[in-house]
């Protein structure tokens, strides 16, 4: 019986040590120096069937939006310090502020706030696979709709 208790204690201790090692591995994952954020601003519409060749790498992601045309308006990339913020100018007097919040399980949580002048249009947190992107359908612009592709890569 004593032997069984001793064995159970050893198993429990080694289990706790394994959990501690995994937890410390997660902690190391949560501390990138910065996040490279790229915002691609796209004008989607239904006036033509034109598809901008610059967007070829995103064609599969854009198709479900059901617009007939897509035109790249602007690409803007910035390195954002961990827990810092950066603003990106969006056509039509809009601004997109991005702040990295968390890095866990190879996913980056970004606080995203879209404003039009002083008026907040969107204020949310998105989780993106590291080196992945998120598509955000947005406000009307020049007879179409702005679509924002937000990509992030931990550095």
PyMOL commands that set and color helices and strands:
alter all, ss='L'
color gray80, all
select helices_A, chain A and resi 2-29+53-63
alter helices_A, ss='H'
color red, helices_A
select strands_A, chain A and resi 34-45+69-81+86-90+94-104+107-116+119-129+132-141+144-154
alter strands_A, ss='S'
color yellow, strands_A
deselect
rebuild
show_as cartoon
